[in-house]
Amino acid sequence: MSETVTITLNGREVEADPKKPLIAACHEHGEAVPHYCYHPGLTPVGSCRICQVQVKQGEAPPRTVAACRTPVAAGMVVDTEAAPAHEARRQCLEFLLKNHPLDCPICDKAGECTLQDYAFQEGQGKGRSVEPRRKLPKRKDLGEVILLDNERCILCSRCVRFMEEVPKTPQLCIAGRGSHSTVETWNDQPLTGNYQGNLADVCPVGALTLRKFRFQARVWNLLKVASTCPGCSRGCAVTVEVLRHGALKRVRPRHEPAVNGWWMCDQGRFGFEDANRPDRLAGGALRSQSGGWEAVPTDAALETTRDMFAVHGEARIVASPFVTVEEGRELAALAKTIGCRPVFVSPPPNEWADDLLHTGDPAPNRRGLSELGFEALPPDEILARVGEVEVVLLVGERVADLIGREAVAALPEALRVILMDEALVDSPAVDVAIGVPNYIERTGTWINVDGHAGRLNPARPAPPQTWTLVRSLDYLHTLLHTEPQGARR
């Protein structure tokens, strides 16, 4: 059997994958077919029935079918705009909207829910029934992650299928019959697991919402940028969503078949508090004679760094595993100039490893830095090694946090430390501090555990006077090359 078959779609011949349902062929070839219960990452069930299209095969008369439950067959003629198909969709929408509340202005799904769009497209602007809408529970607590508004639920069963098919921990069901059907947890127990946040993504209406995002922002005020998750070495493709160039409000999975498919874990989804830390270091800072800090431009701080490398003896470069491949190349060149092998912090594995996505390795660019020749060292060995040299450059996002802020603060005063990080560590050993952008403020590449390159893209500007790390390292490298080589010893 060939990999694809030829069908006629809205008057043109196209190639379609017979292993996928008809609705997938329509979407892949630019034909908009409405859907609710269908999700490309889940088994189709055909419960909402609004994906109906008209299909003709052979000599049989045309018939209206649910595209999500219809397999592709060679020679079939498909019309997504046929009048009978539109009428079938309109009737299904009328049924779905019979009990759906009219609370769009206060619904967290407003701006992302397609109920209004589909009703407009299919001409379903008026309901014929006069009976009151059924009353169902609101703001039902399903655990630490999800809240359920049962009155908004359209019983698409995406949530039930997700828990059964993806993490394979079935915890949801559709209880009751007919108009009494509702989504419930087994024995009314709270949901558990590291993938609950995906339930809010798969829910096509505002029934399942994220407790932490609820009422935090209107989605049309969010700038949505494609990026890569820093939560582990899997490097899931994500979309970071920033409110008016300010706080990061939401992280959601972005479809990437080679890495995470349609999903992401909750540790990556909610572990972005560091991106909104209030104590960001902007520009540069130098230790003053009184022991305090004096704010200086970044170039002045880098010139002082150059002087420290020139005056003192053996040096060490310690990078964060959040350093990108592009930043790593600059660091490797800098390390060659000062005569040392760069190392990066290798934090211990955590307890979140599973067989689905999370690797348990908190170093998002471990493979990328290792391929550049960096040596991976645990925090305790790094602290032992920096005690053997005179000057140390700690560089990269969260490098002090990963080594241990208390450990960095306790470094001996005789050691000369240059810190290039998001935030300042007030340690007697730190003489120079230079702010760096975090992962939602810069471009670059992380290489995941399987060798896939994940891109970072800026969703907001870095703090004022803060240079990109590549620019800072390149400037420092240039300064070192312009100094007489004998001045370093």
C-alpha positions as CSV (number, residue, x, y, z in Angstrom):
1,M,0.0,0.0,0.0
2,S,1.3,3.4,-1.0
3,E,2.1,6.0,1.7
4,T,-0.5,8.4,0.4
5,V,-3.7,8.3,-1.7
6,T,-5.3,10.8,-4.0
7,I,-8.6,12.4,-3.0
8,T,-10.5,15.3,-4.4
9,L,-10.9,18.1,-1.8
10,N,-13.1,21.0,-2.7
11,G,-12.5,20.5,-6.4
12,R,-8.7,19.9,-6.3
13,E,-6.7,16.7,-6.2
14,V,-4.5,16.3,-3.1
15,E,-2.4,13.6,-1.5
16,A,-3.7,12.3,1.9
17,D,-2.3,9.9,4.4
18,P,-4.6,7.0,4.8
19,K,-3.4,6.4,8.4
20,K,-4.9,9.7,9.4
21,P,-8.6,10.7,9.5
22,L,-10.2,12.8,6.8
23,I,-10.2,15.9,9.0
24,A,-6.4,15.8,9.2
25,A,-6.2,15.8,5.4
26,C,-8.6,18.8,5.3
27,H,-6.5,20.8,7.8
28,E,-3.2,19.8,6.2
29,H,-4.4,21.2,2.8
30,G,-5.7,24.5,4.2
31,E,-9.4,23.7,4.4
32,A,-11.0,24.8,7.7
33,V,-13.2,22.2,9.2
34,P,-14.6,23.1,12.7
35,H,-14.0,20.6,15.5
36,Y,-14.2,20.2,19.3
37,C,-13.7,16.6,20.3
38,Y,-11.0,15.9,17.7
39,H,-7.4,16.5,18.7
40,P,-4.5,15.3,16.5
41,G,-2.7,13.9,19.5
42,L,-5.7,11.8,20.7
43,T,-7.9,9.0,19.5
44,P,-10.9,10.4,17.6
45,V,-14.3,9.6,18.9
46,G,-16.8,11.8,16.9
47,S,-18.8,13.0,19.9
48,C,-19.3,16.7,19.0
49,R,-20.3,16.0,15.4
50,I,-19.5,19.6,14.1
51,C,-16.7,18.4,11.8
52,Q,-19.2,17.1,9.3
53,V,-18.4,17.3,5.6
54,Q,-19.9,15.9,2.4
55,V,-18.2,12.8,0.9
56,K,-19.0,10.9,-2.3
57,Q,-17.4,7.6,-3.1
58,G,-17.9,5.6,-6.3
59,E,-21.5,5.5,-7.5
60,A,-23.0,6.0,-4.1
61,P,-24.8,9.3,-3.5
62,P,-23.0,12.0,-1.5
63,R,-23.4,11.7,2.3
64,T,-22.6,13.9,5.3
65,V,-20.1,12.3,7.6
66,A,-18.0,13.3,10.7
67,A,-14.6,13.9,9.2
68,C,-12.8,12.9,12.4
69,R,-14.2,9.4,12.2
70,T,-14.0,8.9,8.5
71,P,-10.8,7.2,7.1
72,V,-9.3,8.5,3.9
73,A,-9.9,6.3,0.8
74,A,-8.5,6.7,-2.7
75,G,-10.8,8.5,-5.1
76,M,-13.2,9.9,-2.5
77,V,-14.6,13.4,-3.3
78,V,-14.8,15.7,-0.3
79,D,-16.8,19.0,-0.1
80,T,-16.3,20.8,3.1
81,E,-18.5,23.7,2.0
82,A,-21.6,21.8,0.9
83,A,-24.9,23.1,2.2
84,P,-25.9,19.9,3.9
85,A,-22.6,19.9,5.8
86,H,-23.1,23.4,7.0
87,E,-26.6,22.7,8.1
88,A,-25.5,19.6,10.0
89,R,-22.8,21.7,11.8
90,R,-25.3,24.4,12.6
91,Q,-27.7,21.9,14.2
92,C,-24.9,20.4,16.3
93,L,-23.9,23.9,17.4
94,E,-27.4,24.7,18.4
95,F,-27.4,21.5,20.5
96,L,-24.0,22.3,22.1
97,L,-25.1,25.9,22.9
98,K,-28.4,24.9,24.5
99,N,-26.9,24.7,28.0
100,H,-23.7,26.6,27.5
101,P,-23.6,29.7,29.8
102,L,-23.5,33.2,28.3
103,D,-20.5,34.3,30.5
104,C,-18.0,35.0,27.7
105,P,-16.9,38.4,29.2
106,I,-15.7,36.7,32.4
107,C,-14.5,33.4,30.9
108,D,-10.7,32.7,31.0
109,K,-11.1,31.1,27.5
110,A,-12.4,34.3,26.0
111,G,-10.2,35.1,23.0
112,E,-9.2,31.5,22.5
113,C,-12.6,29.8,22.5
114,T,-14.0,29.0,19.0
115,L,-17.7,28.6,20.1
116,Q,-18.5,32.2,19.0
117,D,-16.5,31.9,15.8
118,Y,-18.1,28.7,14.7
119,A,-21.6,30.0,15.6
120,F,-21.0,33.0,13.4
121,Q,-19.5,30.9,10.5
122,E,-22.3,28.4,10.5
123,G,-25.1,31.0,11.0
124,Q,-26.2,29.7,14.4
125,G,-27.2,33.0,16.0
126,K,-30.4,32.1,17.8
127,G,-31.6,29.3,20.0
128,R,-35.2,28.0,19.6
129,S,-35.7,26.5,23.1
130,V,-37.2,28.4,26.0
131,E,-36.2,26.1,28.8
132,P,-33.7,27.5,31.3
133,R,-30.1,26.4,31.1
134,R,-29.2,23.6,33.4
135,K,-27.4,24.5,36.6
136,L,-24.1,22.7,37.2
137,P,-21.2,23.3,39.7
138,K,-18.8,26.1,39.1
139,R,-15.2,26.5,40.2
140,K,-14.9,22.8,41.3
141,D,-11.5,22.0,42.7
142,L,-9.8,19.2,40.9
143,G,-6.5,19.5,42.8
144,E,-3.6,21.9,42.8
145,V,-3.6,22.6,39.1
146,I,-7.1,22.5,37.6
147,L,-10.4,24.1,38.4
148,L,-13.6,22.8,36.6
149,D,-16.6,24.9,35.5
150,N,-18.9,22.0,34.7
151,E,-21.7,24.2,33.3
152,R,-19.3,25.2,30.4
153,C,-18.4,21.6,29.6
154,I,-19.5,20.4,26.1
155,L,-18.6,16.7,26.9
156,C,-16.0,16.5,24.1
157,S,-14.1,13.9,26.3
158,R,-10.7,15.3,25.3
159,C,-9.7,15.5,29.0
160,V,-10.7,11.9,29.6
161,R,-8.9,10.6,26.6
162,F,-5.8,12.6,27.4
163,M,-5.4,11.1,30.9
164,E,-6.0,7.6,29.5
165,E,-3.7,7.9,26.4
166,V,-0.8,10.2,27.2
167,P,0.3,9.9,30.8
168,K,-1.7,6.6,31.0
169,T,-3.1,7.5,34.4
170,P,-6.9,7.5,33.9
171,Q,-8.4,9.7,36.5
172,L,-11.4,11.3,34.7
173,C,-14.6,10.0,33.4
174,I,-18.0,11.1,32.0
175,A,-20.5,10.2,34.7
176,G,-24.2,10.1,34.4
177,R,-26.4,9.7,31.3
178,G,-28.0,12.0,28.8
179,S,-28.5,15.6,30.1
180,H,-27.1,14.5,33.5
181,S,-23.7,13.7,32.1
182,T,-20.7,15.5,33.6
183,V,-17.0,15.2,33.8
184,E,-15.9,13.9,37.1
185,T,-12.8,12.5,38.8
186,W,-12.8,8.9,40.0
187,N,-14.4,8.8,43.4
188,D,-14.2,12.6,43.5
189,Q,-10.5,12.4,44.2
190,P,-8.1,15.2,43.3
191,L,-6.0,14.8,40.2
192,T,-2.4,13.8,40.5
193,G,0.6,13.7,38.2
194,N,3.0,16.0,36.4
195,Y,0.9,16.5,33.2
196,Q,-2.4,18.0,34.6
197,G,-1.8,21.4,33.0
198,N,-2.4,19.8,29.5
199,L,-6.0,19.4,30.4
200,A,-6.5,23.2,30.2
201,D,-4.8,23.1,26.7
202,V,-7.0,20.3,25.3
203,C,-10.2,21.7,26.7
204,P,-11.8,23.6,23.8
205,V,-14.0,25.8,26.0
206,G,-13.5,27.4,29.4
207,A,-14.5,24.3,31.5
208,L,-11.0,23.3,32.6
209,T,-8.8,26.2,33.6
210,L,-5.4,26.6,35.2
211,R,-5.6,27.6,38.8
212,K,-2.4,29.7,38.6
213,F,-3.4,31.5,35.4
214,R,-7.1,32.1,36.1
215,F,-7.9,35.8,35.9
216,Q,-4.2,36.7,35.5
217,A,-4.4,38.2,32.0
218,R,-6.6,38.6,29.0
219,V,-5.1,36.5,26.2
220,W,-5.2,39.3,23.6
221,N,-2.8,41.3,25.8
222,L,-0.2,38.6,25.8
223,L,2.7,38.5,23.5
224,K,3.2,34.9,22.4
225,V,6.7,33.8,21.3
226,A,8.0,30.4,20.2
227,S,10.8,29.2,22.5
228,T,12.2,26.2,24.4
229,C,11.5,25.0,27.9
230,P,14.4,25.2,30.4
231,G,12.9,22.7,32.8
232,C,15.0,19.7,31.8
233,S,17.3,18.4,29.1
234,R,14.3,17.4,27.0
235,G,13.9,21.0,25.8
236,C,10.2,20.9,24.9
237,A,9.0,23.3,22.3
238,V,6.9,25.9,24.0
239,T,5.2,29.2,23.6
240,V,6.0,31.8,26.3
241,E,3.4,34.4,26.8
242,V,4.3,37.8,28.3
243,L,1.9,40.5,29.5
244,R,2.7,43.8,27.8
245,H,6.4,43.2,27.6
246,G,6.5,42.7,31.3
247,A,5.8,39.6,33.5
248,L,5.8,36.1,32.0
249,K,2.3,34.8,32.6
250,R,1.9,31.5,30.9
251,V,3.9,28.8,29.2
252,R,2.2,26.3,26.9
253,P,3.4,23.4,24.7
254,R,4.1,24.0,21.0
255,H,3.7,21.1,18.6
256,E,7.1,19.5,17.8
257,P,6.9,15.9,16.7
258,A,10.6,15.3,17.2
259,V,10.6,16.4,20.9
260,N,7.4,16.7,22.8
261,G,4.5,16.2,20.4
262,W,1.6,18.3,21.7
263,W,2.4,18.1,25.4
264,M,4.6,19.4,28.2
265,C,5.0,18.6,31.9
266,D,3.8,20.8,34.8
267,Q,7.3,21.3,36.1
268,G,8.2,23.1,32.9
269,R,4.8,24.8,32.6
270,F,4.8,26.4,36.0
271,G,8.5,26.6,36.8
272,F,9.0,30.1,35.5
273,E,9.1,32.1,38.7
274,D,12.7,32.9,38.2
275,A,11.9,34.7,34.9
276,N,9.9,37.3,37.0
277,R,12.4,37.8,39.8
278,P,12.3,41.4,41.1
279,D,16.0,41.6,42.0
280,R,17.4,41.6,38.5
281,L,20.9,43.0,37.9
282,A,20.9,45.7,35.2
283,G,24.2,46.7,33.6
284,G,27.3,46.4,35.7
285,A,28.3,46.9,39.3
286,L,31.7,47.2,41.0
287,R,32.7,46.6,44.6
288,S,33.4,50.0,46.2
289,Q,36.0,50.8,48.7
290,S,33.4,50.9,51.5
291,G,32.3,47.4,50.6
292,G,29.1,48.4,48.9
293,W,28.3,48.4,45.2
294,E,28.7,51.1,42.6
295,A,26.6,50.9,39.4
296,V,28.7,51.3,36.2
297,P,28.1,50.7,32.5
298,T,28.6,47.2,31.3
299,D,31.7,48.1,29.2
300,A,33.3,49.6,32.3
301,A,32.6,46.4,34.3
302,L,34.1,44.4,31.5
303,E,37.2,46.5,31.4
304,T,37.7,45.9,35.1
305,T,37.3,42.2,34.4
306,R,40.0,42.4,31.8
307,D,42.3,44.1,34.4
308,M,41.6,41.3,36.9
309,F,42.5,38.6,34.4
310,A,45.7,40.6,33.5
311,V,46.8,41.1,37.1
312,H,46.0,37.8,38.7
313,G,47.4,34.4,37.9
314,E,45.5,31.2,37.1
315,A,41.9,31.6,36.2
316,R,38.8,29.4,35.9
317,I,35.6,29.8,33.9
318,V,32.4,28.2,35.3
319,A,29.3,28.4,33.1
320,S,25.6,27.8,33.8
321,P,24.0,24.9,31.9
322,F,21.5,27.6,30.7
323,V,24.3,29.0,28.5
324,T,23.4,28.6,24.8
325,V,25.5,27.1,22.1
326,E,26.3,30.5,20.7
327,E,27.3,31.8,24.2
328,G,29.3,28.6,24.8
329,R,31.4,29.2,21.7
330,E,32.3,32.6,22.9
331,L,33.2,31.2,26.3
332,A,35.3,28.4,24.8
333,A,37.3,31.0,22.8
334,L,37.7,33.1,26.0
335,A,38.9,30.1,28.0
336,K,41.5,29.3,25.3
337,T,42.8,32.9,25.5
338,I,43.2,32.8,29.3
339,G,44.5,29.2,29.2
340,C,41.9,27.0,31.0
341,R,39.3,24.5,30.1
342,P,35.7,25.8,30.7
343,V,33.4,23.8,32.9
344,F,29.7,24.0,33.5
345,V,27.5,23.4,36.6
346,S,26.0,19.9,36.5
347,P,23.1,19.9,39.0
348,P,22.0,16.6,40.5
349,P,19.1,14.8,38.9
350,N,15.7,15.6,40.4
351,E,12.7,13.3,41.2
352,W,10.6,14.3,38.2
353,A,12.0,11.9,35.6
354,D,9.4,9.8,33.8
355,D,8.9,7.7,30.7
356,L,7.0,10.4,28.8
357,L,9.0,13.7,28.6
358,H,10.8,14.8,31.8
359,T,14.4,13.5,31.9
360,G,15.1,14.5,35.5
361,D,18.2,16.4,34.3
362,P,17.9,20.2,35.2
363,A,20.6,21.1,32.6
364,P,18.8,22.2,29.4
365,N,22.0,22.5,27.3
366,R,24.1,19.7,28.8
367,R,24.6,18.1,25.4
368,G,25.3,21.3,23.6
369,L,28.0,22.4,26.1
370,S,29.5,19.0,26.3
371,E,29.9,18.9,22.5
372,L,31.7,22.2,22.7
373,G,34.3,20.7,25.1
374,F,33.0,21.9,28.4
375,E,33.5,19.7,31.4
376,A,30.4,18.9,33.5
377,L,31.1,19.2,37.3
378,P,28.7,19.0,40.3
379,P,28.5,22.1,42.5
380,D,30.7,20.7,45.3
381,E,33.5,19.9,42.9
382,I,33.3,23.3,41.3
383,L,33.6,24.9,44.8
384,A,36.7,22.8,45.4
385,R,38.3,23.7,42.1
386,V,37.7,27.4,42.3
387,G,39.6,27.4,45.6
388,E,42.7,26.4,43.6
389,V,42.9,29.5,41.4
390,E,43.1,33.2,42.0
391,V,40.3,34.5,39.7
392,V,37.0,32.9,38.7
393,L,34.4,34.0,36.1
394,L,30.9,32.6,37.0
395,V,28.8,33.2,33.9
396,G,25.3,32.5,32.8
397,E,21.7,32.6,33.8
398,R,21.2,31.2,37.4
399,V,24.8,30.1,37.7
400,A,24.9,31.3,41.4
401,D,21.6,29.6,42.2
402,L,22.8,26.3,40.7
403,I,26.1,26.4,42.6
404,G,24.3,27.6,45.7
405,R,23.9,31.3,46.6
406,E,25.0,30.6,50.2
407,A,28.1,28.8,48.9
408,V,29.0,31.6,46.6
409,A,28.5,34.2,49.4
410,A,30.8,32.1,51.6
411,L,33.7,32.1,49.1
412,P,37.0,33.4,50.6
413,E,37.7,37.1,50.3
414,A,41.1,36.4,48.8
415,L,39.4,34.8,45.7
416,R,38.6,37.3,42.9
417,V,35.2,36.5,41.4
418,I,33.5,38.1,38.4
419,L,29.8,37.2,38.4
420,M,27.8,37.4,35.1
421,D,24.3,36.4,36.2
422,E,20.6,37.6,36.5
423,A,21.0,38.8,40.1
424,L,23.7,40.0,42.4
425,V,25.2,37.8,45.1
426,D,26.6,40.0,47.9
427,S,29.8,38.0,48.6
428,P,33.1,39.4,49.8
429,A,34.8,37.5,47.0
430,V,32.7,39.1,44.2
431,D,34.4,42.2,42.9
432,V,32.5,42.6,39.6
433,A,28.9,41.8,38.7
434,I,27.4,42.1,35.3
435,G,23.7,41.5,34.5
436,V,22.7,39.0,31.7
437,P,19.4,38.4,29.9
438,N,17.4,35.3,30.9
439,Y,15.9,32.7,28.5
440,I,12.9,34.8,27.5
441,E,15.0,37.9,26.8
442,R,17.6,36.4,24.3
443,T,18.1,34.4,21.2
444,G,20.2,31.2,21.0
445,T,20.1,27.4,20.8
446,W,20.0,24.6,23.3
447,I,20.7,21.0,22.2
448,N,18.5,18.5,24.0
449,V,19.3,15.1,25.2
450,D,18.5,13.5,21.8
451,G,20.5,16.1,19.8
452,H,17.6,18.2,18.7
453,A,18.3,22.0,18.5
454,G,15.7,24.1,20.3
455,R,15.6,27.8,19.6
456,L,15.2,30.6,22.2
457,N,13.5,33.8,21.0
458,P,13.1,37.1,23.0
459,A,9.6,37.8,24.3
460,R,10.5,41.0,26.1
461,P,13.5,43.3,26.4
462,A,16.3,42.7,29.0
463,P,16.7,45.2,31.8
464,P,18.1,48.6,30.8
465,Q,21.9,48.7,30.1
466,T,22.0,44.9,30.0
467,W,24.0,43.5,27.1
468,T,23.5,40.1,25.6
469,L,26.0,37.6,26.9
470,V,27.5,37.0,23.4
471,R,28.2,40.7,23.1
472,S,29.7,41.0,26.6
473,L,32.0,37.9,26.0
474,D,33.0,39.1,22.6
475,Y,33.9,42.6,24.0
476,L,35.9,41.0,26.9
477,H,37.7,38.7,24.4
478,T,38.6,41.7,22.3
479,L,39.9,43.6,25.3
480,L,42.1,40.6,26.3
481,H,43.6,40.4,22.8
482,T,44.4,44.1,22.8
483,E,46.4,43.9,26.0
484,P,50.1,42.8,26.0
485,Q,50.2,39.1,26.7
486,G,52.9,39.6,29.4
487,A,50.6,41.8,31.4
488,R,48.6,38.8,32.6
489,R,51.4,37.2,34.6
